[in-house]
């Protein structure tokens, strides 16, 4: 029997103008699909002209120039439509979605769908459950007494996966898949009998406990609010 972590996985990675998921705007996105462990992944990439003023410094943090963003970035609305429909397709196919720091990425996408499509991530999924696998939440729960960072680069060291290329959303998504596969093999006795849907539900509880009881910033960083999607601010509802 092929366990879920050896089978089909997709991964989403997003990069924005800044860290504020309510106000900052999506600039680069990548969706990577791998049908089996070791198989060649398929990749979709998007570059967005965010529709707001962007400095050279902000562009440089994403490995871009302001000119690249302005000249080759696409208008946000059709990109949000494509990303939303792609995620809905994977959910309908029952393909688990790996998202490193899911609350940051999925909340950003949800707010951009609301901003540019007058919709939401939930509306695109249309009631089809999306099974999310978040390397940070999984590692924090399964190796809870290890000290240090839970960022993707640190998890690469922990699980023997080459670190992603900096600024490359597609490579970050690909590496996140490899980290989840490697992590699941290490903790197979605890994970192999769970379905991705069951694991999604467990991560909601694990994340809540991590926020309440995390021993330090290395665990709590980027985990405030709900999982895998933060609730909207009261003023925005």
N, C-alpha and C positions, 0 to 999 in steps of 0.2 A: 504494500500500500504506500502511495506517495503522500507524505504529510504536507499540510498546507504550505509550510515554509520552503518546500522544494518545488512547489507548483507555481502557477501564474501569480504575479504580483505587478502592481502598477505603483508609481511614485510621483508625487507632485512636489515641485520646488518653486517658490516665488521669491522675487527680490523687489524691494520697494524703495521709494524716495527716502524713507526713514523708518523708525521702529514703531510709530504710532499707527496701529491697525485701524483706528477710527478716522484719522485725518490724512495719513500718507497714501501715496498712490502706487499702484503696480507698474513696474517698468519691465521686468523680464519674468518669464514663466517657462517652465518645462514640465512635460509629462513623459515619463519613461515607462515602458511596458516590457516585462520579461516573462515569456511564457513558461519557462522552466529554469531551474538553477543552472547556470553555466551557459544558457542560450544567449545569442546575440540580442541585445535590447533594441526596441524600436523607440524613436524619440520624436516628440513634437516640441517645437520651440516657438516662443512669441517674444517680440520686442515691441513695447508700447510707448508711444509718445503720451506721457501721463496727463496732458491737458492743463498742467500747472507749471509755473516757473521752476526751473531746475538749475542749480548751480553746477559749475564744472567740478566742484568738490564732491557734490552728491553723485554726479555721473561717474567720477573716478572711483568712488567706493564700490561701484558696481562693475568696474572694469571697462567702462565705456567713456566716450567723450560726449559733451553736450551736443555736438554736431551730429554724431551718430544717432542719438536719441531723436533729435528733431527731424533729421532727414530720412531715416529708415524706420523709425518707430511707427507702428500702426495706430489708428484711432482706437481709443479704449473700448467703445461699445461692442464692435464685432469680435474683439478678442475675448471679452468677458463671456459673450455668447458661446464662442467656440470652446473655451475652457469649461464652462458650466455643462454644455452638452457632452463633452468628452467624459467628465466625471460621472454624469448620469449614465452614459453608456457602460462604463466599467461597473457601476453599481448594479445595473440591470443584468450584467453578465456574471455577477457574483464574484468579481475580482477584487481582492483586498487592496486597499490604497495605503501605501506607506507615506507618511507625512512627518518629517522631523519638526518638532515643536508645532504640532497640529493647531493649537489654539491661535498662534500667530498667523499661520498661513491661511487656514480656512476662514478665520475671521476677516482677514484682509480681503479674501475673495468674495465673501458674503457682502461686505460693505461696498465693494466695487460693483457687484451685480445690482445692488440697491441703487447706487449712484448713477450707473450708466444704462441699466436695463429695467429700472423700476421693478425689480424682482428680488429674489434671494436665493441662497444656495439650497435651502429647503424646497423652494418652489421648483428648481431645476431637477432635484432628485425625485420629486413627485411621489413621495412616500416610499420610494425604494431604498432599503437600508444600505448605507455606505459603511463598510467595515474598515475602520481606520486602524493602522498600526503605527504607533508613535515610538520611535527608538528611545527617546528620553524617558518617557513614562515606563516603558517596559524595563529598561536597564535599571532605573531607580528602584523599581519594585523588586526585581529579581536579584539584584546585587546591591541591596539597600545599605549595607554596612561599608561599602567601598567609599573612600574619600576621594574628592576631586571633582572635576568638571564632568558634566553629562552632555556637553556639546558634541556635535557630530565628529569633529576632529579627534576629540578625546575618545569617543566610542570606537573610532577606527583603530586607534592604538590598542584599546582594550580587546577588540575582537579580531585583530590581525587583518584589517582591510586597508588597502592603500588610501591615503587621504584624497579628497576630491580636489580638482583644480580650483584655485580661488576664483571667485566671481562667476563661475560657470554653473548656472542653475541646473542644467541637464546632468552634469557630472555629479552634482550634489544629490540629485534624485537617484541616479544610478548607484552611488555609494550607499545611500540610505537603504536601498533594497538589499545590498550585500551585507550591511550591518545587521539588518533584521534577520536575514537568513542565518548568519553566523551566530548571532545571539540566541536564536531559537534552537540551533543545534547544541549549543552549550547547555541550555536549560530545557532540553527536550523532555526529560521526565515530567516537567511541570506544564509543558505547553503542547505536546504532541496529541493529547486527547481532546484538546479544545478546538472548537471551530473558530475561524476569524470573527464571526458574529459574537460568540461567547467571549472572546478575548476583548472585543470592542467594549462590551458591557463592563467587563472587569476593569478595563483601563479608566473608565469613568470614575469608578470607586477608588482605584489606586491614585489617580490624579488628585481627587478631592483630599485623600489622606495625606498625600505628599505636600499639598499646599498647607494643610493644618499642622503637620508634624515634621516637615522637612528640617533636617539638622542645620542647614545653612544656605547661603545664597547660591552655592553651586547646584543645589537641588531645586530651590524655589525659583531660580531665575527663569523668567518666561513662562511661568505656570499659573499666574494669577487668573482667577475667573474660571469659567466653565471649560469643559473638554468634551468633544474636540472643537467646539465653537463657543466663543465667549458671548454672553448675553449682550444685547444692545444697551447702551447707556439710556437712562430714563428720558433724557431730553431728546433722544433720537427715535424713540418708539412712536 
